[in-house]
Amino acid sequence: MKFGKEFTTHLEDTLPEWRDKFLCYKPLKKFLKTFPTNPSDQHQPFEAVAPAALEGFEDQGNPPLAELQDWFIRILNEELDKFNDFYVDKEEEFVIRFQELKERIERVKEKSNNGRAFTSESEFSEEIMDIRRDFVAIHGEMVLLKNYSSLNFAGTQTISSLLFFLI
């Protein structure tokens, strides 16, 4: 399976609120495929270079290839910042949630050890089961985040490889 199809499949399978945080792989790849490979084509008509993908160049006529390359590198850097910021935010969220779970465990232990026992064994079991469920949920989201990171890394590598062969 080609990487683009694999990327799309993973994107569709991820959490809906994460989808816009992934690398914009398809538009970047499509744009790269429009780059001229022949040095004499460096001033090709603007319309021939994926005009829908070239925000910021609409009124510039026929931008030179060097400007298009600079623009592309800037967009790629913005994409890297986007998913790096998302990753760091999620990582921080996991640390906070993990700390809260540890505090809940300490409260349960303290309540159990200090004679302020639970009203029933089932109350204790329910609290422990809730904590376990929350740990499993965090673990599942961390696995998704690892996959998110790996997929974006692979997409960035693929785009960078394409760019390398064009320059």
DRENPA-3360 file (N, C-alpha, C; in nm, 2 decimals, always signed):
BEGIN
1 = MKFGKEFT = +0.08/-0.12/+0.00/+0.00/+0.00/+0.00/+0.09/+0.12/+0.00 ~ +0.05/+0.22/-0.08/+0.13/+0.35/-0.08/+0.11/+0.42/+0.05 ~ +0.21/+0.50/+0.08/+0.21/+0.57/+0.21/+0.09/+0.67/+0.22 ~ +0.06/+0.74/+0.11/-0.06/+0.83/+0.11/-0.19/+0.76/+0.15 ~ -0.21/+0.64/+0.10/-0.33/+0.57/+0.13/-0.33/+0.52/+0.28 ~ -0.21/+0.48/+0.32/-0.20/+0.43/+0.46/-0.22/+0.55/+0.55 ~ -0.16/+0.67/+0.52/-0.18/+0.79/+0.60/-0.33/+0.82/+0.61 ~ -0.40/+0.82/+0.50/-0.54/+0.85/+0.49/-0.62/+0.76/+0.58;
9 = THLEDTLP = -0.59/+0.63/+0.57/-0.66/+0.53/+0.65/-0.64/+0.55/+0.80 ~ -0.51/+0.58/+0.84/-0.49/+0.61/+0.98/-0.56/+0.74/+1.02 ~ -0.56/+0.83/+0.94/-0.63/+0.96/+0.97/-0.78/+0.94/+0.99 ~ -0.84/+0.85/+0.91/-0.98/+0.83/+0.93/-1.01/+0.75/+1.05 ~ -0.91/+0.67/+1.10/-0.93/+0.58/+1.22/-0.90/+0.65/+1.35 ~ -0.85/+0.77/+1.34/-0.81/+0.84/+1.46/-0.92/+0.91/+1.53 ~ -0.90/+0.97/+1.64/-1.00/+1.05/+1.71/-1.04/+1.17/+1.62 ~ -1.17/+1.20/+1.60/-1.21/+1.31/+1.52/-1.14/+1.44/+1.55;
17 = EWRDKFLC = -1.13/+1.47/+1.68/-1.07/+1.60/+1.73/-0.92/+1.61/+1.70 ~ -0.86/+1.50/+1.66/-0.72/+1.50/+1.63/-0.69/+1.52/+1.48 ~ -0.79/+1.50/+1.40/-0.76/+1.49/+1.25/-0.70/+1.62/+1.19 ~ -0.74/+1.73/+1.24/-0.68/+1.86/+1.18/-0.54/+1.88/+1.24 ~ -0.49/+1.80/+1.33/-0.36/+1.82/+1.39/-0.25/+1.74/+1.32 ~ -0.29/+1.66/+1.22/-0.20/+1.58/+1.14/-0.13/+1.67/+1.03 ~ -0.02/+1.62/+0.98/+0.04/+1.68/+0.87/-0.05/+1.68/+0.75 ~ -0.06/+1.79/+0.68/-0.14/+1.81/+0.56/-0.07/+1.74/+0.44;
25 = YKPLKKFL = -0.06/+1.61/+0.45/+0.03/+1.53/+0.36/-0.02/+1.54/+0.22 ~ -0.14/+1.52/+0.19/-0.19/+1.51/+0.05/-0.17/+1.64/-0.02 ~ -0.21/+1.76/+0.03/-0.19/+1.89/-0.04/-0.04/+1.92/-0.06 ~ +0.05/+1.88/+0.04/+0.19/+1.91/+0.03/+0.25/+1.82/-0.08 ~ +0.21/+1.70/-0.09/+0.26/+1.61/-0.19/+0.21/+1.65/-0.33 ~ +0.09/+1.69/-0.34/+0.03/+1.73/-0.46/+0.10/+1.86/-0.51 ~ +0.13/+1.95/-0.42/+0.20/+2.07/-0.46/+0.34/+2.03/-0.51 ~ +0.41/+1.94/-0.44/+0.55/+1.90/-0.48/+0.55/+1.84/-0.62;
33 = KTFPTNPS = +0.45/+1.77/-0.65/+0.44/+1.70/-0.78/+0.43/+1.81/-0.90 ~ +0.39/+1.93/-0.86/+0.38/+2.03/-0.97/+0.51/+2.11/-0.99 ~ +0.61/+2.09/-0.90/+0.73/+2.16/-0.92/+0.80/+2.12/-1.05 ~ +0.85/+2.21/-1.12/+0.92/+2.18/-1.24/+1.05/+2.11/-1.21 ~ +1.08/+2.00/-1.29/+1.21/+1.93/-1.27/+1.32/+1.98/-1.36 ~ +1.28/+2.05/-1.46/+1.37/+2.10/-1.56/+1.41/+2.25/-1.52 ~ +1.54/+2.28/-1.50/+1.57/+2.42/-1.46/+1.52/+2.52/-1.56 ~ +1.50/+2.49/-1.68/+1.45/+2.59/-1.78/+1.31/+2.62/-1.75;
41 = DQHQPFEA = +1.24/+2.54/-1.68/+1.10/+2.56/-1.65/+1.08/+2.64/-1.52 ~ +1.18/+2.70/-1.47/+1.17/+2.77/-1.34/+1.07/+2.89/-1.34 ~ +1.04/+2.94/-1.45/+0.94/+3.05/-1.46/+0.82/+3.01/-1.53 ~ +0.77/+2.88/-1.50/+0.65/+2.83/-1.57/+0.53/+2.92/-1.53 ~ +0.43/+2.92/-1.60/+0.31/+2.99/-1.57/+0.26/+2.95/-1.43 ~ +0.22/+3.05/-1.35/+0.17/+3.03/-1.21/+0.06/+2.93/-1.21 ~ -0.03/+2.94/-1.31/-0.15/+2.85/-1.32/-0.11/+2.71/-1.33 ~ +0.00/+2.67/-1.38/+0.05/+2.54/-1.39/+0.10/+2.48/-1.26;
49 = VAPAALEG = +0.11/+2.56/-1.16/+0.17/+2.51/-1.03/+0.07/+2.51/-0.92 ~ -0.03/+2.42/-0.93/-0.13/+2.40/-0.83/-0.18/+2.53/-0.77 ~ -0.25/+2.61/-0.84/-0.29/+2.74/-0.79/-0.38/+2.73/-0.66 ~ -0.46/+2.63/-0.65/-0.54/+2.62/-0.53/-0.46/+2.60/-0.40 ~ -0.34/+2.54/-0.42/-0.25/+2.51/-0.30/-0.16/+2.63/-0.27 ~ -0.16/+2.73/-0.34/-0.06/+2.84/-0.33/-0.12/+2.97/-0.26 ~ -0.17/+2.95/-0.14/-0.22/+3.07/-0.07/-0.11/+3.16/-0.05 ~ -0.13/+3.29/-0.07/-0.02/+3.39/-0.05/+0.05/+3.43/-0.18;
57 = FEDQGNPP = +0.02/+3.35/-0.29/+0.09/+3.38/-0.41/-0.02/+3.42/-0.52 ~ -0.14/+3.43/-0.48/-0.25/+3.45/-0.58/-0.23/+3.57/-0.68 ~ -0.17/+3.68/-0.63/-0.16/+3.79/-0.72/-0.02/+3.82/-0.76 ~ +0.07/+3.72/-0.76/+0.21/+3.74/-0.79/+0.24/+3.70/-0.93 ~ +0.15/+3.66/-1.01/+0.18/+3.62/-1.15/+0.25/+3.49/-1.16 ~ +0.38/+3.49/-1.20/+0.46/+3.37/-1.22/+0.58/+3.38/-1.12 ~ +0.55/+3.33/-0.99/+0.66/+3.34/-0.90/+0.78/+3.24/-0.94 ~ +0.90/+3.29/-0.92/+1.01/+3.20/-0.95/+1.02/+3.08/-0.86;
65 = LAELQDWF = +1.08/+2.98/-0.91/+1.09/+2.85/-0.84/+1.14/+2.87/-0.70 ~ +1.24/+2.95/-0.68/+1.31/+2.97/-0.55/+1.21/+3.03/-0.45 ~ +1.12/+3.12/-0.50/+1.01/+3.17/-0.41/+0.92/+3.06/-0.37 ~ +0.88/+2.97/-0.46/+0.79/+2.86/-0.43/+0.85/+2.77/-0.34 ~ +0.98/+2.74/-0.35/+1.05/+2.65/-0.26/+1.06/+2.71/-0.12 ~ +1.09/+2.84/-0.11/+1.09/+2.91/+0.02/+0.95/+2.90/+0.09 ~ +0.85/+2.93/+0.01/+0.71/+2.92/+0.06/+0.68/+2.78/+0.11 ~ +0.72/+2.68/+0.03/+0.69/+2.54/+0.07/+0.76/+2.51/+0.20;
73 = IRILNEEL = +0.89/+2.55/+0.21/+0.96/+2.52/+0.33/+0.90/+2.59/+0.45 ~ +0.85/+2.71/+0.44/+0.78/+2.78/+0.54/+0.65/+2.70/+0.59 ~ +0.58/+2.66/+0.49/+0.45/+2.58/+0.52/+0.49/+2.45/+0.59 ~ +0.59/+2.38/+0.54/+0.63/+2.26/+0.61/+0.68/+2.28/+0.75 ~ +0.75/+2.39/+0.78/+0.79/+2.43/+0.91/+0.67/+2.46/+1.00 ~ +0.57/+2.53/+0.94/+0.44/+2.55/+1.02/+0.37/+2.42/+1.05 ~ +0.37/+2.33/+0.96/+0.31/+2.20/+0.99/+0.39/+2.13/+1.10 ~ +0.52/+2.13/+1.10/+0.60/+2.07/+1.20/+0.57/+2.13/+1.34;
81 = DKFNDFYV = +0.56/+2.26/+1.34/+0.52/+2.33/+1.46/+0.38/+2.29/+1.51 ~ +0.29/+2.28/+1.42/+0.15/+2.24/+1.45/+0.15/+2.11/+1.52 ~ +0.21/+2.01/+1.46/+0.19/+1.88/+1.53/+0.29/+1.86/+1.65 ~ +0.39/+1.94/+1.65/+0.48/+1.93/+1.77/+0.41/+2.00/+1.89 ~ +0.34/+2.11/+1.86/+0.27/+2.18/+1.97/+0.15/+2.09/+2.02 ~ +0.09/+2.02/+1.93/-0.02/+1.93/+1.97/+0.04/+1.82/+2.06 ~ +0.15/+1.76/+2.02/+0.21/+1.65/+2.09/+0.25/+1.70/+2.23 ~ +0.31/+1.81/+2.24/+0.35/+1.86/+2.37/+0.23/+1.89/+2.46;
89 = DKEEEFVI = +0.13/+1.95/+2.41/+0.01/+1.97/+2.48/-0.06/+1.84/+2.53 ~ -0.06/+1.74/+2.45/-0.12/+1.61/+2.49/-0.03/+1.55/+2.60 ~ +0.10/+1.56/+2.58/+0.19/+1.50/+2.67/+0.17/+1.56/+2.81 ~ +0.16/+1.69/+2.81/+0.14/+1.77/+2.94/+0.00/+1.72/+3.00 ~ -0.10/+1.71/+2.92/-0.23/+1.66/+2.97/-0.22/+1.53/+3.03 ~ -0.14/+1.44/+2.97/-0.13/+1.30/+3.03/-0.05/+1.31/+3.16 ~ +0.05/+1.39/+3.17/+0.12/+1.40/+3.30/+0.02/+1.45/+3.41 ~ -0.06/+1.55/+3.38/-0.16/+1.60/+3.48/-0.26/+1.49/+3.52;
97 = RFQELKER = -0.31/+1.42/+3.42/-0.41/+1.32/+3.44/-0.35/+1.21/+3.53 ~ -0.22/+1.17/+3.49/-0.15/+1.06/+3.57/-0.13/+1.11/+3.71 ~ -0.10/+1.23/+3.73/-0.08/+1.28/+3.87/-0.21/+1.28/+3.95 ~ -0.32/+1.32/+3.88/-0.45/+1.31/+3.95/-0.48/+1.17/+3.99 ~ -0.45/+1.07/+3.90/-0.48/+0.93/+3.93/-0.40/+0.89/+4.05 ~ -0.27/+0.93/+4.06/-0.19/+0.89/+4.17/-0.24/+0.95/+4.30 ~ -0.29/+1.07/+4.29/-0.35/+1.13/+4.41/-0.48/+1.06/+4.45 ~ -0.56/+1.02/+4.36/-0.68/+0.94/+4.39/-0.64/+0.81/+4.46;
105 = IERVKEKS = -0.54/+0.74/+4.41/-0.50/+0.62/+4.47/-0.45/+0.65/+4.62 ~ -0.38/+0.75/+4.64/-0.33/+0.79/+4.78/-0.45/+0.82/+4.87 ~ -0.56/+0.88/+4.81/-0.68/+0.91/+4.89/-0.75/+0.78/+4.93 ~ -0.76/+0.69/+4.84/-0.82/+0.56/+4.86/-0.74/+0.49/+4.97 ~ -0.61/+0.48/+4.96/-0.53/+0.41/+5.05/-0.54/+0.48/+5.19 ~ -0.54/+0.61/+5.20/-0.55/+0.68/+5.32/-0.68/+0.66/+5.39 ~ -0.79/+0.66/+5.31/-0.92/+0.64/+5.36/-0.93/+0.50/+5.42 ~ -0.87/+0.40/+5.35/-0.88/+0.26/+5.38/-0.80/+0.24/+5.51;
113 = NNGRAFTS = -0.68/+0.30/+5.52/-0.59/+0.28/+5.64/-0.62/+0.36/+5.76 ~ -0.70/+0.46/+5.75/-0.72/+0.55/+5.87/-0.85/+0.52/+5.94 ~ -0.91/+0.41/+5.92/-1.03/+0.38/+5.99/-1.15/+0.44/+5.93 ~ -1.14/+0.53/+5.83/-1.25/+0.59/+5.76/-1.29/+0.49/+5.65 ~ -1.31/+0.37/+5.68/-1.33/+0.27/+5.58/-1.45/+0.30/+5.49 ~ -1.45/+0.24/+5.38/-1.56/+0.26/+5.28/-1.68/+0.20/+5.34 ~ -1.79/+0.25/+5.30/-1.92/+0.20/+5.36/-1.94/+0.05/+5.33 ~ -1.88/+0.01/+5.22/-1.89/-0.13/+5.18/-1.77/-0.17/+5.09;
121 = ESEFSEEI = -1.76/-0.30/+5.08/-1.65/-0.35/+5.00/-1.68/-0.32/+4.85 ~ -1.80/-0.31/+4.81/-1.83/-0.27/+4.67/-1.80/-0.13/+4.64 ~ -1.81/-0.04/+4.74/-1.77/+0.10/+4.72/-1.62/+0.11/+4.69 ~ -1.54/+0.04/+4.77/-1.40/+0.03/+4.75/-1.37/-0.02/+4.62 ~ -1.43/-0.13/+4.58/-1.40/-0.20/+4.45/-1.44/-0.11/+4.34 ~ -1.55/-0.04/+4.35/-1.59/+0.06/+4.24/-1.49/+0.17/+4.22 ~ -1.44/+0.22/+4.33/-1.34/+0.33/+4.32/-1.21/+0.28/+4.26 ~ -1.17/+0.16/+4.30/-1.05/+0.10/+4.24/-1.07/+0.07/+4.09;
129 = MDIRRDFV = -1.19/+0.02/+4.06/-1.22/-0.01/+3.92/-1.22/+0.12/+3.83 ~ -1.28/+0.23/+3.89/-1.28/+0.36/+3.82/-1.14/+0.41/+3.79 ~ -1.05/+0.39/+3.89/-0.91/+0.43/+3.87/-0.84/+0.35/+3.76 ~ -0.87/+0.22/+3.77/-0.81/+0.13/+3.66/-0.86/+0.17/+3.52 ~ -0.99/+0.19/+3.51/-1.05/+0.23/+3.38/-0.98/+0.36/+3.33 ~ -0.96/+0.46/+3.42/-0.89/+0.58/+3.38/-0.75/+0.56/+3.34 ~ -0.68/+0.47/+3.41/-0.54/+0.43/+3.37/-0.54/+0.37/+3.23 ~ -0.64/+0.28/+3.20/-0.65/+0.21/+3.07/-0.68/+0.32/+2.96;
137 = AIHGEMVL = -0.77/+0.41/+2.99/-0.80/+0.52/+2.90/-0.68/+0.60/+2.86 ~ -0.60/+0.64/+2.97/-0.48/+0.72/+2.94/-0.38/+0.64/+2.86 ~ -0.37/+0.51/+2.89/-0.27/+0.43/+2.82/-0.32/+0.42/+2.67 ~ -0.44/+0.40/+2.64/-0.49/+0.40/+2.51/-0.47/+0.52/+2.43 ~ -0.49/+0.64/+2.50/-0.46/+0.76/+2.43/-0.32/+0.79/+2.41 ~ -0.23/+0.74/+2.50/-0.09/+0.75/+2.48/-0.04/+0.66/+2.36 ~ -0.10/+0.55/+2.34/-0.07/+0.47/+2.22/-0.11/+0.54/+2.10 ~ -0.23/+0.60/+2.10/-0.27/+0.68/+1.98/-0.18/+0.80/+1.96;
145 = LKNYSSLN = -0.13/+0.86/+2.06/-0.03/+0.97/+2.05/+0.10/+0.92/+1.99 ~ +0.14/+0.80/+2.03/+0.26/+0.75/+1.97/+0.24/+0.72/+1.82 ~ +0.13/+0.66/+1.79/+0.10/+0.64/+1.65/+0.09/+0.77/+1.57 ~ +0.03/+0.87/+1.63/+0.02/+1.00/+1.57/+0.16/+1.06/+1.54 ~ +0.25/+1.05/+1.64/+0.38/+1.09/+1.62/+0.46/+1.02/+1.51 ~ +0.44/+0.89/+1.51/+0.51/+0.80/+1.41/+0.46/+0.83/+1.27 ~ +0.33/+0.85/+1.26/+0.27/+0.87/+1.13/+0.31/+1.01/+1.07 ~ +0.31/+1.11/+1.16/+0.36/+1.24/+1.12/+0.50/+1.24/+1.08;
153 = FAGTQTIS = +0.58/+1.17/+1.16/+0.73/+1.16/+1.13/+0.75/+1.10/+0.99 ~ +0.68/+0.99/+0.97/+0.69/+0.92/+0.84/+0.64/+1.01/+0.72 ~ +0.53/+1.08/+0.74/+0.48/+1.17/+0.64/+0.58/+1.29/+0.61 ~ +0.64/+1.34/+0.72/+0.74/+1.44/+0.70/+0.86/+1.39/+0.63 ~ +0.91/+1.27/+0.66/+1.02/+1.21/+0.59/+0.99/+1.19/+0.44 ~ +0.87/+1.14/+0.41/+0.83/+1.12/+0.28/+0.83/+1.25/+0.20 ~ +0.77/+1.35/+0.25/+0.76/+1.48/+0.19/+0.90/+1.54/+0.17 ~ +0.99/+1.53/+0.28/+1.13/+1.58/+0.27/+1.20/+1.50/+0.16;
161 = SLLFFLI = +1.18/+1.37/+0.15/+1.25/+1.30/+0.04/+1.21/+1.34/-0.09 ~ +1.08/+1.37/-0.11/+1.03/+1.42/-0.24/+1.10/+1.55/-0.27 ~ +1.10/+1.64/-0.17/+1.16/+1.77/-0.19/+1.31/+1.76/-0.22 ~ +1.38/+1.67/-0.15/+1.52/+1.65/-0.18/+1.55/+1.62/-0.33 ~ +1.46/+1.53/-0.38/+1.48/+1.49/-0.52/+1.45/+1.60/-0.62 ~ +1.37/+1.69/-0.58/+1.33/+1.80/-0.67/+1.43/+1.91/-0.67 ~ +1.50/+1.93/-0.56/+1.59/+2.04/-0.56/+1.73/+2.01/-0.62;
% end
